[in-house]
Amino acid sequence: MKYLIATLLLATISLAQADISTEIGKAIGNSAANGTARAIAEEQRKVSQAALMTALCESEGSYSDSALCFMTPQGKRVWELEGTERAYWMEVGQEHRKEAMYQKRQDQKRQREKTKQQVDAYKINLQLCQFWRDQPDSERRRAKEQEYCGV
């Protein structure tokens, strides 16, 4: 008798689950028509985008220098803003990015020049070292060899 009741209960539950599934599907369809599901999906998209943009802007990669990651005086990033405020700060961020890129190129150019000068000085030192090593032994030769060859 207990088995018969348990079997009947299981059959009823499985039929009820099918009906519940159908009702859930209808509810989702109705809520999509009402915009509730769209609103939920939009909020999920915003949260996902916020997490992604935060990670990108806080990373050390080149994306962190983009105009979208520019920090406004109010402490917000451009990607967090909307409308005309976003457009304004986007332009400011782009100008800031251009200036930063120009400064970086200038720094690289200065570093290349400095390296070139160091290489040239090293080559001249090598030539002078060899020159003084080829001279006959004298007090001056030893002093110059010490100066240019580090011996």
C-alpha positions as CSV (number, residue, x, y, z in Angstrom):
1,M,0.0,0.0,0.0
2,K,2.8,2.4,0.9
3,Y,4.5,1.7,-2.5
4,L,1.3,2.4,-4.3
5,I,0.9,5.7,-2.6
6,A,4.6,6.6,-3.2
7,T,4.3,5.7,-6.9
8,L,1.1,7.8,-7.3
9,L,2.8,10.7,-5.6
10,L,5.9,10.5,-7.9
11,A,3.6,10.3,-11.0
12,T,1.7,13.4,-9.8
13,I,4.9,15.3,-9.1
14,S,6.4,14.5,-12.5
15,L,3.2,15.7,-14.2
16,A,3.2,18.8,-12.0
17,Q,6.8,19.5,-12.9
18,A,5.9,19.4,-16.6
19,D,3.1,21.8,-15.9
20,I,5.4,24.0,-13.8
21,S,8.0,24.0,-16.6
22,T,5.3,25.1,-19.0
23,E,4.2,27.9,-16.6
24,I,7.7,29.1,-16.1
25,G,8.2,29.3,-19.8
26,K,5.0,31.3,-20.2
27,A,6.0,33.6,-17.3
28,I,9.4,34.2,-18.9
29,G,7.8,34.9,-22.3
30,N,5.3,37.3,-20.6
31,S,8.1,39.1,-18.7
32,A,10.1,39.4,-21.9
33,A,7.1,41.1,-23.5
34,N,6.8,43.3,-20.4
35,G,10.4,44.3,-20.5
36,T,11.4,42.8,-17.2
37,A,13.7,40.2,-18.7
38,R,15.2,42.9,-21.0
39,A,15.8,45.1,-18.0
40,I,17.4,42.2,-16.1
41,A,19.6,41.3,-19.1
42,E,20.6,45.0,-19.5
43,E,21.6,45.2,-15.9
44,Q,23.7,42.0,-16.2
45,R,25.4,43.5,-19.3
46,K,26.2,46.7,-17.4
47,V,27.6,44.8,-14.5
48,S,29.7,42.6,-16.8
49,Q,30.9,45.6,-18.8
50,A,31.8,47.5,-15.6
51,A,33.8,44.5,-14.3
52,L,35.6,44.2,-17.6
53,M,36.4,47.9,-18.0
54,T,37.6,48.1,-14.4
55,A,39.9,45.2,-14.9
56,L,41.2,46.7,-18.2
57,C,41.7,50.2,-16.8
58,E,43.5,49.0,-13.7
59,S,45.9,46.7,-15.6
60,E,49.3,47.7,-16.8
61,G,48.6,47.2,-20.4
62,S,48.2,49.7,-23.2
63,Y,44.4,49.8,-22.8
64,S,44.8,51.5,-19.4
65,D,46.0,54.6,-21.2
66,S,42.9,54.8,-23.5
67,A,40.5,57.7,-23.4
68,L,37.8,55.5,-21.9
69,C,40.0,54.9,-18.9
70,F,40.7,58.7,-18.4
71,M,39.9,59.7,-14.8
72,T,37.8,62.8,-14.4
73,P,38.3,65.3,-11.6
74,Q,35.2,63.8,-9.9
75,G,37.0,60.4,-9.7
76,K,35.0,58.6,-12.4
77,R,36.3,57.0,-15.5
78,V,34.9,58.2,-18.8
79,W,33.3,54.8,-19.5
80,E,31.2,55.3,-16.4
81,L,29.7,58.5,-17.7
82,E,26.8,59.0,-20.1
83,G,25.5,61.6,-22.6
84,T,27.2,64.9,-23.2
85,E,29.3,64.6,-20.1
86,R,30.8,61.4,-21.5
87,A,31.4,63.1,-24.9
88,Y,33.2,66.0,-23.3
89,W,35.4,63.9,-21.1
90,M,36.1,61.6,-24.0
91,E,37.6,64.5,-26.0
92,V,39.6,65.6,-22.9
93,G,40.8,62.0,-22.5
94,Q,41.8,61.7,-26.1
95,E,43.8,64.9,-25.9
96,H,45.5,63.7,-22.7
97,R,46.3,60.4,-24.5
98,K,47.8,62.3,-27.4
99,E,50.0,64.4,-25.1
100,A,51.1,61.3,-23.2
101,M,52.0,59.5,-26.5
102,Y,54.0,62.5,-27.6
103,Q,55.8,62.7,-24.3
104,K,56.5,59.0,-24.5
105,R,58.0,59.3,-28.0
106,Q,60.1,62.3,-26.9
107,D,61.4,60.3,-23.9
108,Q,62.2,57.4,-26.2
109,K,64.0,59.7,-28.6
110,R,66.1,61.2,-25.8
111,Q,66.9,57.8,-24.5
112,R,68.1,56.7,-28.0
113,E,70.3,59.8,-28.3
114,K,71.8,59.2,-24.9
115,T,72.5,55.5,-25.8
116,K,74.0,56.6,-29.1
117,Q,76.3,59.0,-27.3
118,Q,77.3,56.3,-24.8
119,V,78.1,53.9,-27.6
120,D,80.2,56.5,-29.4
121,A,82.1,57.4,-26.2
122,Y,82.7,53.7,-25.6
123,K,84.1,53.2,-29.2
124,I,86.3,56.3,-28.8
125,N,87.6,54.9,-25.5
126,L,88.4,51.6,-27.1
127,Q,90.3,53.3,-29.9
128,L,92.3,55.5,-27.5
129,C,93.0,52.5,-25.3
130,Q,94.4,50.6,-28.3
131,F,96.4,53.7,-29.4
132,W,98.1,54.1,-26.0
133,R,98.8,50.4,-25.7
134,D,100.6,50.6,-29.0
135,Q,102.9,53.4,-27.8
136,P,106.4,52.7,-26.3
137,D,106.5,52.2,-22.6
138,S,106.6,55.4,-20.6
139,E,105.0,57.1,-17.6
140,R,102.6,59.0,-19.8
141,R,101.6,55.8,-21.6
142,R,100.8,54.0,-18.3
143,A,98.7,56.9,-17.1
144,K,96.7,57.1,-20.3
145,E,96.3,53.3,-20.5
146,Q,95.0,53.5,-16.9
147,E,92.6,56.3,-17.9
148,Y,91.2,54.7,-21.2
149,C,91.6,51.0,-20.5
150,G,90.9,50.8,-16.8
151,V,94.0,48.6,-16.3
